[in-house]
Amino acid sequence: MFVNFDTISDDAKVWIYPSSRKFYNSEIDEITEKVKSFVENWKAENPDFKASYKILHNRFIILTADDVATPLNNKDIDASVSFILELQETYKIELLDKMNVCFKQGEYVQYKDLKDFKKLLKNKALTGKTIIFDNLLTTKQDFENFWEIPIEESWYSRFLKK
């Protein structure tokens, strides 16, 4: 059952999918509708299942599911990955590449592969104060508290020159 994102338990699972490009304004409504439809129908046979989503910065799709009362199985996870793969194909974007880094530069969100990110740090184009998005978080509580943090406070800090 689709519920408001804020009502999902802090222990709920979260999946963060960063897009390789910003969603075009002409795509936002359609992507939002597709994501909402997926969430509404995900495990629809179980009325106790609660799930939600957010689309942030016109670049990130965040899915969350409270899997305490109704645990997710491999079929449920496969359904979500298949859905994300469909979005990738439809919109010609990358959403599953975990070897990329998203960070803020001014008001813009940048998406770089890890190699280019390391070069930016080495060349001091980014600092430890630069806000980074940790897209590897797995719970809603971590998402809400540690998704947008300075590089120096994230696991990416290992790439900063000491």
N, C-alpha and C positions, 0 to 999 in steps of 0.2 A: 504494500500500500504506500502510495506517495504521501509524504508528510513534509511539513515545513522543516528546512534544514536545521533551524535553531532548536527544534524539539527532539532531534536525534540524540541519543545517549553519547556522552563524551567517550565512551569505550567503543563506539561504533567503528567499523572498518572504514577507511577512506582510501580512495584511489585518485591520484592527481595526474591528469593527462595534459601536458603542455603542448601547445600547437607550434609547429615549426614556423608558422607565420600568424600574424594577427588575423582574426576572422574579419572578413569584409563586412561593412555595414549591411550590405544586401544579403548576407548569409546568416546574420545573428538570429533573426526571428525563426528561420527555418531550422537552424541547428538547435536552438532552444526547444522548439516544438518536438524535434526528434529525440532529444535527450529526455525531455519530460515524458514523452510517450513510452520510451524504453523503461524508465524508472517506474512508471505507473503499471506496466505490464510484467515487470521483473518479479517472478515468484507470485504472480497474481492469484494463484490457487491457494495461497496461504494468507489469510486475512491478518495474521499476527505479524507478518513481515513488514518492516518499516524501512523505507529508503528515500533518499532525496538527492539533490544535486545543486550545484552552483556553476555558473559560467562567470569567470572573473577576468578583468582586464582585456576582454575580447580575445583571450588567448588560452585560458585554462578551463578544462572541463573537470569538475570535481564531483565524483560520485561517492555517496556514503550509504552504508547499510548497517542497520542494527542487527548483528548476527548472534546476539546472546539468546533471545527468545526463540529465534528461528535460524539455526546455523546455516551458513552457506556451504554448498557442496561443490564439487568440481564442475558439475553441469551448470550451476549458477554462475560461477566464475567464467567458464567458457562462454556463456551467453553474453556477459558483459564485454569480454575481449572481442568476441565476434562483432558486437555492436560497434565498438571503437574501430575495428578494422574496416567496417562498412563506412564509417564517417571519414576515415583516412582516404579511402578509395573515391568516395563521392566528392570530397572537397580538395583532393590532391594535397593533403597535408600529412605530416608525420606527428603521431600522438604517442607512440609507444617507445620511442628512442630514449633510453635511459642514459645515453652517453652525451647528453647535452646539458647546458646550464642556462638558467633563466635568471636575469638580474635586472635591476632598475638603473636606468641612466636618465636622470631628470624625471620627467613624467612618463617616459617610455619604458616598456619592457623589452629587453633584448633576449635573443635566443642564439646561443653559440654552442658549437661542439666543444668538448672538453679541451681539446688541443688549442683552439683559438682562445678560450677562456684563460688558459695558463699563460699564453703569450700576452694577453691584455694585462694580467697581473704583473708579469715580468717587466713589461714596458711601463708600468705604473699608470696605465689608463684606468685601472680600477684600484681601489684601496680596501683595507679591512673594514672600512665604514660603509662600503657599497652594500646596498640591500640585495640579498639573494633569496631566491625561492627554493626551499628544500622540497623537491617533488618526490622524495623517497619516504616521506612520513606515512604511517599506516593507521593512525587513529585520529578521530575527529578532534580530540583534546590536543594532540600534538599539532595538528593542522592549525587549529585556532591560536596556539601559543608560539609555535616555532616555524611556521611556513615562511614568513617574511622576516628575516633577521640579517644583521650585518654579517658579512663574510667572516670576520674575525670571531664570531660566536657560533659559526656553523662548522660542520665537518669539512667544508671547503677550505677552512683556514690552513689546512696542511699545505696548500699551494702558495701561501703567502711567504715571501722571503723573510727570514728571521734577521 
